[in-house]
Amino acid sequence: MSQQKVTVIGGGLAGCEAAHILAQYGLEVELIEQKPKAYSPAHKYPGLAELVCSNSLKASRLDSASGMLKEEMRILGSLILPCAEASAVAAGGALAVNREEFSDRVTEAIRQNPRIHIREEQAVSVGEGPVIVATGPLTSGPLAEEIVRLTGEKGLSFFDAAAPIVDAATIDRSIVFAASRYGRGEDDYLNCPMNKEEYEAFYEALTSAESVELHDFEKADFKVYEGCMPVEIMARRGPDTIRFGPLKPVGLRDPRTGHRPWAVVQLRKENNEGTLYNLVGFQTNLKWGEQKRVFSMIPGLQNAEFVRYGVMHRNTFLDSPRLLDREFRLKSRPHIRFAGQMTGVEGYVESAASGLLAGHYLARELLGLPPLILPEGTMLKALTDHVCTETADFQPMGANMGILPALDEPVRDKRLRYLALAERGVQALKAEVARLETMERA
């Protein structure tokens, strides 16, 4: 076994997955974690892999995006999944955990691994050797300053302001029509037309909906949001503010009536395949349940499936498409890899998955092993594509079925379609792992 030494900065889910898999390859790992000597504004528990916002790791069933991702992670040797299952609490079809027990199990597994050495201090530099930076969405201080220096002043975003995204297959095309204002462009937008009564009901619901309470450390910087104001705050400035703003109907005619609607919500493609659409101008700080309730009032979105809700909170993430290659290496300094929410994945499981991948990539590179090539159709590949594909406005994304390539043979039933997508991806990943094992034995 190799005695090469690597560094992982950050003891969250991504960092723990990375450290664990690196050690499984026989590498010596130094895991730098600031707790318990220092805490971010959101962290309180001294253990590793602390869950902050929720104790849920989402759905477990295979015919769900999160369940599919979990199964792919199991194939690649995940640490956090067995720890989560051992500390699970009843939550229907979701994998929810006792937070402290989960953290304790991960911490014990890391501490008992003879190849992982924990250094409890705040990292101030990425260093010169091979390193995976997995310091999470609240990275700050000297390390954040160094990352800005390494990536350029526009390389690191400090606020996550994103509009909701819906699955294109769940949009009612009998109501929604394709057109660009004044005929400019190739009908690039889908338009959800509202009459006066529909708009007034929507406006009342939007302006009275409940928002997420900001943390103290976010309130201090709320002025940053002025450039991408939450739609509900804009609406509260007056009943016509959004109707003359993001919902302006000028230059559009509803083909069903031949007239200009009272207001129009526009949807824009989120990916080249046109499987996902975002609500233009709908950055929001509403609670997720409120978003579902209010935005489902938009004509054509009554039965829409939201694959990502809008978010507006303190977050640190890279302009990954510009900065990182497909193995999460910093293009300008390939000895540095990033993992976790910093890369632009959204969610606990997604964050852990990126750490798992980064660990595999680094270990195989250092040991001269054939590279892991994620097959088309896997959720891991789809998330990597999102992180690494150039886009005008890069925003974090979680696992969802809408980012997967379509099946060769369409399946109308959604549950059966999702199951077929998941089984295709899982089998493809198993085949890739078997291929690598055969090559390594040869």
Secondary structure as the mmCIF struct_conf table of DSSP 4:
data_model
#
loop_
_struct_conf.conf_type_id
_struct_conf.id
_struct_conf.beg_label_comp_id
_struct_conf.beg_label_asym_id
_struct_conf.beg_label_seq_id
_struct_conf.end_label_comp_id
_struct_conf.end_label_asym_id
_struct_conf.end_label_seq_id
STRN STRN1 LYS A 5 ILE A 9
BEND BEND1 GLY A 12 GLY A 12
HELX_RH_AL_P HELX_RH_AL_P1 LEU A 13 GLN A 24
TURN_TY1_P TURN_TY1_P1 TYR A 25 GLY A 26
STRN STRN2 GLU A 28 GLU A 33
TURN_TY1_P TURN_TY1_P2 LYS A 35 LYS A 37
TURN_TY1_P TURN_TY1_P3 PRO A 41 ALA A 42
BEND BEND2 PRO A 46 ALA A 49
BEND BEND3 CYS A 53 CYS A 53
BEND BEND4 ASN A 55 ASN A 55
STRN STRN3 SER A 56 ALA A 59
BEND BEND5 ARG A 61 ARG A 61
TURN_TY1_P TURN_TY1_P4 LEU A 62 ASP A 63
BEND BEND6 SER A 64 SER A 64
HELX_RH_AL_P HELX_RH_AL_P2 ALA A 65 ILE A 75
TURN_TY1_P TURN_TY1_P5 LEU A 76 GLY A 77
BEND BEND7 LEU A 79 LEU A 79
HELX_RH_AL_P HELX_RH_AL_P3 ILE A 80 ALA A 86
TURN_TY1_P TURN_TY1_P6 SER A 87 SER A 87
STRN STRN4 ALA A 88 VAL A 89
TURN_TY1_P TURN_TY1_P7 GLY A 92 GLY A 93
STRN STRN5 ALA A 94 VAL A 97
HELX_RH_AL_P HELX_RH_AL_P4 ARG A 99 ARG A 111
TURN_TY1_P TURN_TY1_P8 GLN A 112 GLN A 112
TURN_TY1_P TURN_TY1_P9 PRO A 114 ARG A 115
STRN STRN6 ILE A 116 GLU A 120
BEND BEND8 GLU A 121 GLU A 121
BEND BEND9 GLU A 128 PRO A 130
STRN STRN7 VAL A 131 VAL A 133
TURN_TY1_P TURN_TY1_P10 PRO A 137 LEU A 138
HELX_RH_AL_P HELX_RH_AL_P5 GLY A 141 THR A 151
TURN_TY1_P TURN_TY1_P11 GLU A 153 LYS A 154
BEND BEND10 GLY A 155 GLY A 155
STRN STRN8 LEU A 156 ALA A 162
STRN STRN9 ILE A 165 ASP A 167
HELX_RH_3T_P HELX_RH_3T_P1 ALA A 168 THR A 170
BEND BEND11 ILE A 171 ILE A 171
TURN_TY1_P TURN_TY1_P12 ARG A 173 ILE A 175
STRN STRN10 PHE A 177 ALA A 178
HELX_RH_3T_P HELX_RH_3T_P2 ARG A 181 GLY A 183
BEND BEND12 GLY A 185 ASP A 187
STRN STRN11 TYR A 189 MET A 194
HELX_RH_AL_P HELX_RH_AL_P6 LYS A 196 SER A 208
BEND BEND13 ALA A 209 ALA A 209
HELX_LH_PP_P HELX_LH_PP_P1 GLU A 210 GLU A 210
STRN STRN12 SER A 211 SER A 211
HELX_LH_PP_P HELX_LH_PP_P2 VAL A 212 HIS A 215
HELX_RH_AL_P HELX_RH_AL_P7 ASP A 216 LYS A 219
TURN_TY1_P TURN_TY1_P13 ALA A 220 ASP A 221
HELX_RH_3T_P HELX_RH_3T_P3 PHE A 222 CYS A 228
HELX_RH_AL_P HELX_RH_AL_P8 VAL A 231 ALA A 235
TURN_TY1_P TURN_TY1_P14 ARG A 236 ARG A 237
TURN_TY1_P TURN_TY1_P15 PRO A 239 LEU A 247
TURN_TY1_P TURN_TY1_P16 VAL A 250 GLY A 251
TURN_TY1_P TURN_TY1_P17 PRO A 255 THR A 257
BEND BEND14 GLY A 258 HIS A 259
BEND BEND15 TRP A 262 TRP A 262
STRN STRN13 ALA A 263 LYS A 269
BEND BEND16 GLU A 270 ASN A 271
TURN_TY1_P TURN_TY1_P18 ASN A 272 GLU A 273
BEND BEND17 GLY A 274 GLY A 274
STRN STRN14 LEU A 276 LEU A 279
TURN_TY1_P TURN_TY1_P19 VAL A 280 GLY A 281
STRN STRN15 LEU A 286 LEU A 286
HELX_RH_AL_P HELX_RH_AL_P9 TRP A 288 PHE A 295
TURN_TY1_P TURN_TY1_P20 SER A 296 MET A 297
BEND BEND18 ILE A 298 ILE A 298
TURN_TY1_P TURN_TY1_P21 PRO A 299 GLY A 300
TURN_TY1_P TURN_TY1_P22 GLN A 302 ASN A 303
STRN STRN16 PHE A 306 ARG A 308
STRN STRN17 VAL A 311 LEU A 318
HELX_RH_AL_P HELX_RH_AL_P10 SER A 320 LEU A 323
STRN STRN18 LEU A 324 LEU A 324
TURN_TY1_P TURN_TY1_P23 ARG A 326 GLU A 327
BEND BEND19 PHE A 328 PHE A 328
STRN STRN19 ARG A 329 LEU A 330
TURN_TY1_P TURN_TY1_P24 LYS A 331 SER A 332
STRN STRN20 ARG A 333 PHE A 338
HELX_RH_3T_P HELX_RH_3T_P4 GLY A 340 THR A 343
TURN_TY1_P TURN_TY1_P25 GLY A 344 GLY A 344
STRN STRN21 VAL A 345 VAL A 345
BEND BEND20 GLY A 347 GLY A 347
HELX_RH_AL_P HELX_RH_AL_P11 TYR A 348 LEU A 366
TURN_TY1_P TURN_TY1_P26 LEU A 367 GLY A 368
HELX_LH_PP_P HELX_LH_PP_P3 LEU A 369 LEU A 372
HELX_LH_PP_P HELX_LH_PP_P4 LEU A 374 PRO A 375
TURN_TY1_P TURN_TY1_P27 GLU A 376 GLY A 377
HELX_RH_AL_P HELX_RH_AL_P12 MET A 379 CYS A 388
BEND BEND21 THR A 389 THR A 389
BEND BEND22 ALA A 392 ASP A 393
STRN STRN22 MET A 397 MET A 397
HELX_RH_3T_P HELX_RH_3T_P5 MET A 401 ILE A 403
BEND BEND23 LEU A 404 LEU A 404
HELX_LH_PP_P HELX_LH_PP_P5 PRO A 405 LEU A 407
BEND BEND24 ASP A 408 GLU A 409
BEND BEND25 ASP A 413 ASP A 413
HELX_RH_AL_P HELX_RH_AL_P13 LYS A 414 ARG A 441
#
